[in-house]
Amino acid sequence: MINYFNSLSTNEIIFLTIGFIGQGLFASRFIFQWILSEKKGESYIPIIFWYLSISGGIGLLIYAIFRKDPVIIVGQTFGIFIYLRNLYLIYKK
């Protein structure tokens, strides 16, 4: 594992970091949703869920573009639009 990181360029390390941060933000949305649902005693999607989805999705999209991975690029682009639409519908009320 250490040899792997030693062989990476500075650019690769930067984009790996962006990807890991994006993945962390994306995964953390479920932790917030779980904790707040437990507090309410029912299934609940807090507004921070959508902000973490967007932030994490953008980080993963940047990483996917760097890696030239069309599957992740399409998936994250589509997801980001859905998350933005959900925020729009929330604030439209």
C-alpha positions as a printed NumPy array, in Angstrom:
array([[  0.   ,   0.   ,   0.   ],
       [  2.804,   2.425,   0.875],
       [  4.515,   1.656,  -2.44 ],
       [  1.261,   2.552,  -4.212],
       [  1.165,   6.037,  -2.669],
       [  4.883,   6.576,  -3.299],
       [  4.319,   6.   ,  -7.021],
       [  1.565,   8.641,  -7.317],
       [  2.085,  12.103,  -8.769],
       [  1.048,  15.204,  -6.851],
       [ -1.99 ,  15.592,  -9.14 ],
       [ -3.082,  12.026,  -8.476],
       [ -2.766,  12.539,  -4.717],
       [ -4.83 ,  15.747,  -4.913],
       [ -7.612,  14.057,  -6.874],
       [ -7.538,  10.955,  -4.666],
       [ -7.972,  13.261,  -1.674],
       [-10.9  ,  15.015,  -3.38 ],
       [-12.435,  11.613,  -4.153],
       [-12.059,  10.353,  -0.582],
       [-13.483,  13.573,   0.862],
       [-16.387,  13.371,  -1.596],
       [-17.036,   9.76 ,  -0.63 ],
       [-16.864,  10.667,   3.055],
       [-19.377,  13.495,   2.643],
       [-21.643,  11.302,   0.546],
       [-21.581,   8.468,   3.091],
       [-22.054,  10.82 ,   6.056],
       [-25.479,  11.84 ,   4.79 ],
       [-26.828,   8.457,   5.911],
       [-25.34 ,   8.89 ,   9.373],
       [-27.128,  12.241,   9.792],
       [-30.35 ,  10.78 ,   8.404],
       [-30.142,   7.809,  10.768],
       [-29.382,   9.896,  13.884],
       [-32.12 ,  12.439,  13.191],
       [-34.645,   9.718,  12.324],
       [-33.872,   8.018,  15.644],
       [-34.432,  11.316,  17.479],
       [-37.79 ,  11.813,  15.747],
       [-38.803,   8.164,  16.115],
       [-39.688,   7.957,  12.413],
       [-38.015,   7.927,   9.027],
       [-36.905,  11.472,   8.283],
       [-34.721,  13.07 ,   5.61 ],
       [-33.193,  16.281,   6.981],
       [-32.165,  19.117,   4.683],
       [-28.474,  18.462,   5.464],
       [-28.935,  15.12 ,   3.662],
       [-29.347,  16.988,   0.366],
       [-26.428,  19.347,   0.978],
       [-24.148,  16.43 ,   1.827],
       [-25.418,  14.592,  -1.253],
       [-24.555,  17.557,  -3.468],
       [-21.172,  18.208,  -1.846],
       [-20.172,  14.569,  -1.917],
       [-21.516,  14.136,  -5.425],
       [-19.463,  17.086,  -6.691],
       [-16.314,  15.701,  -5.062],
       [-16.93 ,  12.293,  -6.619],
       [-17.727,  13.899,  -9.981],
       [-14.439,  15.83 ,  -9.946],
       [-12.585,  12.619,  -9.127],
       [-14.464,  10.688, -11.849],
       [-13.637,  13.334, -14.458],
       [ -9.958,  13.134, -13.49 ],
       [-10.086,   9.33 , -13.782],
       [-12.101,   9.585, -17.023],
       [-14.696,   7.141, -15.684],
       [-17.891,   7.603, -17.732],
       [-20.008,   5.391, -15.454],
       [-19.328,   7.488, -12.348],
       [-19.492,  10.754, -14.322],
       [-22.986,   9.981, -15.617],
       [-24.198,   8.621, -12.276],
       [-22.974,  11.556, -10.207],
       [-24.11 ,  14.18 , -12.727],
       [-27.609,  12.714, -12.776],
       [-27.655,  12.424,  -8.97 ],
       [-26.538,  16.029,  -8.424],
       [-29.443,  17.296, -10.539],
       [-31.886,  15.197,  -8.495],
       [-30.451,  16.519,  -5.199],
       [-30.658,  20.104,  -6.469],
       [-34.244,  19.513,  -7.579],
       [-35.156,  18.199,  -4.128],
       [-33.688,  21.334,  -2.518],
       [-35.615,  23.474,  -4.981],
       [-38.862,  21.693,  -4.06 ],
       [-38.119,  22.085,  -0.347],
       [-37.445,  25.824,  -0.604],
       [-40.331,  26.346,  -3.041],
       [-42.746,  25.571,  -0.186]])
